[in-house]
Structures are given as structure tokens and as C-alpha cells.
């Protein structure tokens, strides 16, 4: 059996945005009034055609629609996580369609209060199961998950424990401007790759890169270090970059287990 774990946040956002229309009227004063509108049925049909397209293309027998919960735990780890997205509105029909999908029962619809959809997918995808799971997501960070299949940019990507760790530590060094965390000050793509190519313990090499950047900084009290030691800043970025694995989830407390570095 093939089960598709679909990043429904992205898919629904895309579908609802595609069918929004602008209407222009002239009011009694002769001024133009612009009104944005959307047809629920058109938005729902666009979304379902995308889901069914994935099912057909990937020979899926079940589609799980994974949505984000309202209280993202990463904002407790770092209050400015995705702060640059606060002004981005959800398109019309977005929330009503989620309500419809939950009530309709055509698809399995899941979310968890404190989790982004990405993390819920990561927890499901890394659990041992006889089911063949394929993640459907455009998010590059899914490549931090080991031993998973990802349908992204119209091709299937398969990860290994080694490739997943390398991608995660690369993100820890580089940061992610779209998610609002900066990584190691002064580190660019080429220098990050050099760090990851070094012999020895990968996490210790990342720490050494942070320490070296801190030592070179003439004023490490500046905001880019957030008032933290290089070790603390490295850990912060590692936690923000890591998509949760099933071992990072406390199913009884319904809370993430934040990643800790290996004991020295």
C-alpha cells in the first residue's frame, strides 16, 4: 500500500490563491472600488484535482492531508520564527475548505495543535510501518528526514541517514531567511560545504565554525549573535532547522522533544 503524506498547507494555499478574482465597481461618488472574491466550489475543485493528480501520478492508495496547528512550537524556541510572514494573509476560502474537508471524510485530515504540518509529516514518515509512504511537499527541509521518499519539483527524491544529516547541518550553518533564522554569521554556501566535508564529528565541526565566526567578530555583542554564546546559537539554529522525527515527539504529553547534542 502506498500512502501519500501531503503538505496540505501549501497545496490548499496554492489552489485558493489561483481562483481569487478582482471585481471593480464605481461607487456613488464616482470612485473605483476593488473587491476580491472567490468561489468556494471552484477553489475546492482546484484543490481536489491537485490531490487526485498526486494520487494518480504516485499510485497512492490513501492520501493524508496534513495541516499545521495554530500554535507553532518553534515560536517558543525562537519568538521571531517566521515573523516575516505575519503580514501574509490566507487566501479566500482557505479556512472554510479545511472545515469542509474535515466534515466530508473523503480524505484523512490531520493536524496537531503545536506542530507545523511539516513536523507532523516528519513524525509519520519516520515511523516504522509496512506502508510505503511518499511525502508530497515542495519544502526543501523535508530532505532533513532520513530514509524517506519525497515528491518535490516533479521528481522523486529519496534520502539516506547520511544525506539527511548533511542537509540538516547545512541548514544549521546557513539558516533560512524565509523562516526567519540566520544560521552562523559570516557563513556562505561554499564555507558551509567545507565545514561539512571536514573529517571528524559533524556536530563538533559545526560548533567549531560558530566558535571561529564568534572569535573573528570585532563586536559579537551585536544583534546577529542574539546575546548568545556560539554554542547556544548553533543549538538554536539546529532546532529550528530540524523537521521532527518520530523520536522527537512525546505522544503522551503531545509535545516535541527538542533535539539535544550528543554527550561529549
KAWOHU-V304236 format. One record per backbone hydrogen bond with DSSP energy under -0.5 kcal/mol. NH is the residue of the N-H (numbers start at 1). CO is the residue of the C=O. If there is no record, write none. Layout:
nh: (NH NH)
co: (CO CO)
This chain:
nh: (3 3 4 5 5 6 6 7 8 8 9 11 12 13 14 15 16 17 18 19 19 20 21 23 23 25 27 27 30 33 35 35 37 40 43 44 45 46 47 48 49 50 51 52 53 54 55 56 57 58 59 59 60 61 62 64 64 65 65 66 66 67 67 69 69 71 72 73 75 76 77 78 81 82 83 85 86 88 89 94 97 98 99 100 101 102 103 104 105 108 109 110 115 120 121 122 123 124 125 126 127 132 133 134 135 136 137 137 142 143 144 145 148 150 151 152 152 155 157 157 159 164 165 166 167 168 169 170 171 172 173 174 175 176 179 180 181 184 185 187 192 193 194 195 196 197 198 198 205 206 207 208 209 210 211 212 213 214 215 216 217 220 222 225 226 227 228 233 234 235 236 237 238 239 240 241 242 243 248 249 250 251 254 255 257 258)
co: (1 132 62 3 134 4 64 136 6 66 66 7 8 9 10 11 12 13 14 15 16 17 37 21 35 33 25 31 27 25 23 33 21 38 39 40 41 42 43 44 45 46 47 48 49 50 51 52 53 54 55 56 55 2 2 4 62 63 108 6 64 65 110 112 115 113 70 114 72 73 73 74 78 179 80 82 83 85 87 91 93 94 95 96 97 98 99 100 101 63 107 65 112 116 117 118 119 120 121 122 124 1 131 3 149 5 135 151 139 140 141 142 145 157 135 150 155 152 150 155 148 160 161 162 163 164 165 166 167 168 169 170 171 181 176 176 176 173 183 184 188 189 190 191 192 193 194 195 201 202 203 204 205 206 207 208 209 210 211 212 213 217 219 222 223 222 225 229 230 231 232 233 234 235 236 237 238 241 245 246 255 249 250 250 248 256)
